[in-house]
Structure formats: structure tokens, C-alpha cells
Amino acid sequence: MFTQINNFITWFDGVVWGLPLIILILFTGFLLTTRLGLLQVRHLGKALKFMVKNEEGGDGEVTSFGALCTALSATIGTGNIVGVATAIAAGGPGALFWMIVAAFFGMATKYAEGLLAIKYRTIDKEGHVLGGPFYYIENGMGKQWRWLAKIFAFFGAGVGLFGIGTFTQVNGIASAVTNFFDPDKAHTVALFGNTYSWATVVACLILTVCVGLVVLGGIKRIAKVSQVVVPFMAVLYVVLALIIVITNITAVPAAIVTIVKSAFTGSALAGGAMGTMVVAMQKGIARGIFSNESGLGSAPIAAAAAQTKEPVRQGLVSMTGTFIDTIVICTMTGLSIVITETWNTGLEGVAITTAAFQKGLPFPPVVASFSLMLCLVFFAFTTILGWDYYGERCLEYLFNRNKAAVTTYRWLYIICVFIGPYMTVAAVWNIADIFNALMAFPNLIALLALSGVVVKETKDFFKKHKNYEF
């Protein structure tokens, strides 16, 4: 019975994350890029400037930078360290090329999401901001589409509770801490009919308390913590990867040639016939989407809380999220892996990136693996926080702002974090993937339906601000 259920889940995961969704996400990005006239190239400089320069006035609960950090805290997670390694191991170095291509079009998608989030958000009497795909579906497409918004909210809450938000991240933290402090599992304890390392148990308790303290404080506390942790960890990780690139600078041109070549020819090492261009494309694009969440509809929930009067301005700030997440951080991971040639050593997941850092950094291996563990722990910790916020907002929409429902969700979330390390079921990861995909469909339908609004708002904004600086 369980085997059949498991097989069905694995099959269904393959169906929803198959070509239809990947094509739909790419098509949406391509369409928006074309209709907006390569906006992500022409206005990237402006977007990066707006990212750090908060707007004066405007309604909202957190600053634009705070909203971006909340969105980035949820996006920059284990996908940047583990996902890239998995994609390159399965699809060859060419997967990185397709990951960057998908992110390029994804920037236009993320821009549209941020713009619509501000345009169609609602602010209640208490100054509490409600926004995100459910509101641009309902207010933008019309009340008759409310059922689509409810579907999005249902799967969004599920992704937070059982998917990207809890189990996958907690699992990542537990294994990273255990692999560093107790790789041989010398100190174990028997729990729930299994034996676990004490490192796992202690890490899990500390994590649950930290998550509880932040989550119970709501969006403002989540944004405060994210504004400190996100820039710090992103800079630390990029610096470490840059050290690998600079100390192996002579290997960089060859690595770039390998990446581009393998993108179109596939890689023999990725398994003979399977290592064709299609596999490199599929792995790179799917992992890229998983990492930067362009098109999933999660980031606009955070963008809606930003203090701003201009939808276009917030759209540009949101767009930098995909740029930082994939074009900067994932590229750094990928380059480190290709330069040090650890992707074809038979290792998998985080072990590939750890090996790359140990081989590439001019430090003792223990320092290299400790720094990577630190990055992974912080990346995953902030993802847990960001997704709690997303889940709460989805639930608020489903239950018409019922406070008891939100409080119950918070406690359930903390419990899921607590039991996360003891969940060893592969089905959990597949369920997370399925929820993720089913959340993307309603959002992509809305983005395509409202693409005309995005184009009009953008043209009006740049016409209005033609003559003076922002």
C-alpha cells in the first residue's frame, strides 16, 4: 500500500515538474522580457540603487530593503548550496548555463510579481498590509477568479508547513551540523525507534527555540532578523567562493568553456546518452526555479508589505532578488564546483560543495567545511523564517484574517521544525515539490492575464520620471 502511494507521489512529482511547468515558467519570463523591452538589462543599475535606498513616505509595514531581505531570506536557502551541486552532478556543468538563462528571464517575472503585489494590495484599518498573488488574482482579474486565489493560498500554506519552509531546510541543517561535529555518529541516542547523533538532537532544540522566538514576533521581527542575517551570510558566502575563483584564476577560462560547451552538447560524464543537452537544460532550469522562486508567487507576498507608493519601484527591487540569488550566488557555487572538478567524483548533494570548498580554499579542510556549514545553517534558518511569513499570509487569506488560525499555524510550524530532523521520508521532499508546482500554476495564469497591466504601469512610470532623477 505505502509503496504504491510512494510510487504515485514520485510519478506525480515528475508530471507536475515535467516539461509543461518548465515551459510555462520560461514562456512567462520570455513574454514579459519581450513586452518590457529587456527591462532587466536596461534598468538593473536603477534597481540595485533602489534596493539600498529606501523610499520616503508610502504605506507599508517594512522598508523596501526589509521586504527584499524577507523575500531573499526565503529564497537563499539550501538550493544555492545543495541544489546547484545536485543539478551539475546530474546534468553536467552545462546545467549552470541553463540555470543562468532561466534566471535572466525569471528577473522579468519577478519584476511583474513585485509590481502587481503593490498595485493590488489592500491595507486594513489597523495598517496591516495584505497582498500577494491572491490579491492580484482577486482584484486584478476580478472577483469571479477568487477560487483560483484560494487554490494558490491553500498550496502556499502547505509549502510553508510541509515543504520548502520546514522539513527540507531543517533536514539540511541537521545533516550539516552532524557531518561536521559528529561525522562517525560516535555519540548517539535512541529516539522514535531510531538512533540519532546527539549533534542532531542539540541542533534541533536550539533551532526550534530560535525559530519560535522570531516567528512569534510576526513580520516586523522576521524582517529585522533578515536585514541583519541575509546580507551578512550572502556576503560571507560570495567572499569564500570568490577566494576559490581568485586562487584558481588560471582555471576559470577553461571552466567557462566547459560550462558553455556542455550546455549544448551535454556531458558524457552525466551518464552517456542521458547526459544530453535536454538533461542539462531540465536540471539547470528546474533547480534554478527552485532556488530563485521566480514565478512561484512567494516573493510578492513579502513585496506587498514594503513601504512604497510606486509599484514599478518595488518591482525593480524584487527583480534584484533573482539577480542576487541565482546570477550571483548560484553562479559562484557552480564555478567553485567546476573549477575544483568535484562534480564528477561520485559524491552527491552538499558533499560536492564541501569537497569543492576544501579543495579550493587555501585554508585547512576543517576551516573550509566549518565555514560552509555556517553558511548552510544561516541560509536554511532564514528560509524557515521567510516561509513562515508566506504561510501565515496564505492562511489569513483562506480564513479571512482569523487570528486563532494564524496562531495555530505558527505553533504547528514550530512543531514541524522540531520534528524535521527525524523525518527521513523521501516522499516528504516529493510532496514539497508537488505543492510548489501547484502553487506556481495559479500565479503564472495571473501573470499572463495581467501582463498588459504590467507593461502599461511600466511605460507610465518611466514616462513620468523621464526628466528628473529618482
N, C-alpha and C positions, 0 to 999 in steps of 0.2 A: 504493500500500500504506500508506505513512505517513499520507497524507491520510485514508484510511478509518479507520485506528486513531485518529487525532486526532478525527475526527468522532464515532467511537463514544465516546471518552472524554468529549467535550463533551456528548453526548446523555446518557450515563450519569450525569454530574455533575448535569445538570438533573433526572434522575429521582430520584436519592437525596436531593438537596437540594430536591426539589419539595415539594408540599403535604403528603404523608404524614409526612415527618420534622418539618416545621414544626408540623403539627397535633399530632403525638405529643409534641414538646417542650413546647408550650403546654398540652396536656392534662395532662401530668405535673405541671407547675407549678401549674396551676389546681386539680387534685385535691389536691395537697399543701397548697396555700394554704387550701382549704376545710376539709380534715380537721384542719389545725393551727390553725384559727380566726384567720386573718390574723396569724400569729406574726411575720411580717417587719415589721408595723406596731407591734404591741404590745411587742415586745422589742428593737427596733432600738437604743434607748438603752443597754440592758444589753450588747448585742452590741458596740457601739462601745467601751464601758468595758472589756469583757473583751479586746478587741483589743490594747489597750496595756498591760493589767495581766496579766503572766504568772502562771500558776498555780504555787503552791509544790508540790514533790513531783510524783509522776506519772512514768510511764515514757515514754521517747521520746528522740529524738536531737537535736531542736532545740526552742526555745521556741515557744509558740503564735504569737507575733508573727513569729518566724523562719519558721515554716511558712506563715503567711499571706503574708509577703513573698515566699517562694519561689513560692507559687501566683500572687500578683499579678505577680511578675516575668514569669511565663509568659503571664499574661492581658493585662496592659497592654502592648500592642505596637503595630505599625503599624495595627492595626484601629481604635485610638482616634483616630488622626490621619487615616489614609487611608480606612479603612473607612466612617467617618461621612460623609466628603465624597462618596465613591462612592455611598452609599445616598441622600443628599439630591439628588445630581445626577441619579440615575436615577428616584427615586420622589418627588421634590419634598420640601419642608420637612416634610410630614406623616410622612415616614419616621422622623423623630426621635421623634415622638409614639409610634409603634408600637414603636420601639426601647426606649423607657422602659417601656411597658406589658409588653413581653416580659421586661424585666429585673426588673420588680416580681414577676411570677410566678416568674421564674428564681431569685429570692432564696430562695424556699421549696425549690426543687430543690437549690440549693447547700447549704442547711441540712441537708437529708436526706443529701446526699453526705458532708458532713463528719462527721455523727453516725455513719453506718454505717461510715465509714472507721476510726473509733476503736473502735467496738463489736466489729468483726470482725477487727481487725488481729492479727497474730501477732508475737511477739518471740522471736528465737532466743537460744541460749546466749551469744552474743557481745554481746547487747544491740542487735542490728541489727533495726530495725523493718521489717516487711513488711506493707503494707496498701494499700487502694485497691479499685476495683471488682472486680478478680479475686478478692480475698479475701472481699468481702461476697457475691459470687455463690456462691463455693465453700462458705464457712462459714455463710452465711445461708440460701441457697436449697437447699443440700445438695450432696454430692459428685457426684451424677448430673448436675449442671449445669456440671461443670468444663469441658466442651467450649465452653460459652458464654464462660467466663472466658478460655480460651485464645484464642478469636477476638478478644476485647477486647484482650488483651495483644499479639497479632500486629499488629493495626491501630494500636495505641498506639505500638509501637516504630517502625512505618512513618511515622506522622505526625511523630514527632520527627526521624527521619532525613531524610525527603524532603519534609516538609510545612511546617507552621507553624514548626517548630523551626529549620530551616536556610535553604533556598533563598528562601522568601518574605521572611524578615527580612533576610538578607544582601543580597538584591536591593534592599530598601528603603534600607538603609544606604548601599550603593554609589551609588544614584542620588541620594540626598540630598546626600552629600558631593561628588559630581561636579557636581551642579547648582549648588552653592554655590561651590566652588573653581575649577571649570573648565567653566562653562556652555556655552562655544562649542567645547569639545573642541579647544582650541588645542594642547595638549601630549599627543600620543598615542603609543602603542606598539603594534606588531603582535604579537598573541598568538593562538594556536589558530586561525589563519586569519581573524581579525577584528582591527579596530583598537579599542583601549580607551584611555580617558583615563588619564594617569599617576595622577590622583587616585583612580580606581577601584582601580588596582593597589596603591598605597600603603595605601589604606584597608583593602583586603582582607588585606594582610600583617599590618598592626597588629592587625586584628580577630582573625585566626586565632591569633596569639600570645596575645592576651588571653584568648580563649575557652579555648585549650589550657591555660593556667596555672590557670584557675579549675576547669575541668571535671575535670582530672586529680586535683583535691583532693577530689572527692566532695561529698555533700550538705552537710556542715558548712561547707565553703568557699563553696559556692553560696549557702547561707543567710546566711553572714556578708556576702558581697558584696551580696546582695539587700537585706539590712536597712539598708545604707547608701545604695545607689543608688536603690532603689524610692521610699522616702519623699521623698528629695531631688528626683527628677525629677518625681514626681507633683505635689508642691507647686509646683515651678517652673512646670510647665505650667498648673496651675489658676490660679496668680497671673497669668500672662500673659493667659489667657483672661478672667479677672476684670477686668483692666485694660481689655480691649476692651469688656466689658459695661458697666463703670462710665463709661468715657469716652463711650460711646454710649447712656447710660441712657435717654434720651428715645425711642430707637428700640426699646427692649425690649418694651413692651406690644404694639406693632404686630407685632413678630416672633413673640411668643407666640400672638397671634390667628392669624397666618399659619400657624403650625405646626399648631395645633388644627384650623383650618378645612380646611387642605389634607389633614389626616389622614382626613377624611370625604368630601371632595369630590374628592380627587386634585388634581393641579396641571396646568393647561393647558400650562405650560412643560415639564412632564416628558414631553411628546410626545403632545398631543391625546388620542385615545381610550385610549392606553396609560397616560396619566397618571391612571388611576382610583385609587380607594381601594385596590383589590387590590394594585396595584404598590407603592404606598406601604407597605402592610402587609407584603408579601413582602420587599421590600428592607430595610425597617427591622428586621423580626424576624430575617431571616437574618443580616444584618450584626451585629445585637446579640448573637446567639448566638455568632457567630464571635468577637466581641470579648470577651464575659464568660465564655464556655465553660460556662455552666450547663447541665447535662445531658450534656455530652460525657464526663464521667468523668475528666477530667485533674486537676482541683483536689484530689479526695480522695486522690490518690497522695501529694501534699505534706502534706495534713492529717494523714495517718496517722502521720507522723514527729513530730508535736507531743507535747511533754511535758504530758500531761494525764491525769486519771483519769476525767473526765466527758465522755462522748460528746456530750451536749447542749451543753455549754460550747463544745467545738470546732466543733459545728455552727453555733452563733451567730457564732463568729469567722469561719468560712468564708463565711457569708452576707454579711458586710460586704464581701467581695471583689467581689461583683456590684454592691453599692451603690456602692463607690468607682469601680469600672471603668466602669460604664455610666451610673448615675444621676448621678454627679458628673462624671467626665472626658468621657464621650461627649456629655453634655448641654452642657458648656462648649464643646466643639468645634462642635457643631451650632448653638448660639446665636451663636457668633462668625461662622459662615458665613452664617446667615440675616440677622443684623444688617447685615453688610457687603455682603450681596447678591452674593456671589461664586459662588454655586452655579449660576446660570443664565448664566454668561459664556462657556460653551463650553469651559472648562478641564476637566481631569479629574484624579482622584487627589489626590496630595499638592500639586499646583499650586493646587487650590481653597483648601486650608487656608493655604498660603503666601500667596496673594493676600489672604485674609481677615486674616491677621496683619499683612501690610504695610499694608493699608488701615486696619485698626482700631487698631493700636498707635501711640501718639504718639511713636514713635522713627523714626530714618531707616530706610528699607526694608531696608538691608543688616543692621542690628542685628536687625530683626524676623525676617528669613529665617535669620540665624545662630542665633538662639535656638530657632527651630522645628527647624532641622537638629540642634541639640544634643539637644533632647528626643527627636526621632525616633531618633537614633543610640543614645541610652541606653535608650529604650523597647525597641528591637529587640534590643540587646545582651543585656538581661536576659531577654528572651523566649527567646533562644538558650540561655541557661544553664538556665532553668527546664525547657525541653523536653528537654534532655539528661538531666536527672534523671528525668523521666517515662519517657523511652525506656529508660533503664537499668533502672528498676524493672519495666517490662513484660518486658524481656529476662530479668531474674532469674527472673521467674515462669515464662516459657516454658522456660528451660534449667535449672530447679531450682538457682538460685544459682551457676551455673558462672562462676568468676572470669574464666577466659580469654575467655568470650563477652562479658562486660561490658567487659573491657579492649579487646577487638577493636571493640566498639560505640563506645567513647569515641574511638578513633583514626579510625574511619570517620566519626564525627560531625565531628571536626576537619577531615578531608579535605573533607567536604561543605560546611563553612563556607568552606574555601579556594576551592573551585570555584564556590561560589554566584553570585558576580557575573558569571561567564561563561556562566551558564545563561540563555538568553533564550527558552526554550520556554514557550509559554502552557500547554502540556499539563501541565507541572510543577505549575502552580497548580491546574489542574483535578484532577490526581491527589491533591494535598494535600486539596482539598475532599472528594473521594470517601472517602479514608482517614478523614478527620474524621467524616463521616457514619456510616460503617460501624463506627466506634468508639463512636458515640453509641447505636446500637440496643441492643447487649447491656446497656449501663449503664442505659438507660431501662426496659428489661424488668425489671431487678433492682430499680430504684427503685419501680416499680409493685407488684412482687411483695412487697417488704419495707416498703411504706408503713405497714402495720399496726404493724410493729416501731417505726418512727419515731414514730408517734402515741403508742404506749404508753410508750416511753422519755421522751418529752417531758412527758407527763402526770405520770409518776412523779417526774421531776426537779423540776418546779415545785411538786408537792405537798410533796416533801421539803424544799424550800428556801423554803416559804411564809413561815415565821415569822422567818427571820433573813436579814440581808443577805449577799451573796456576798463 
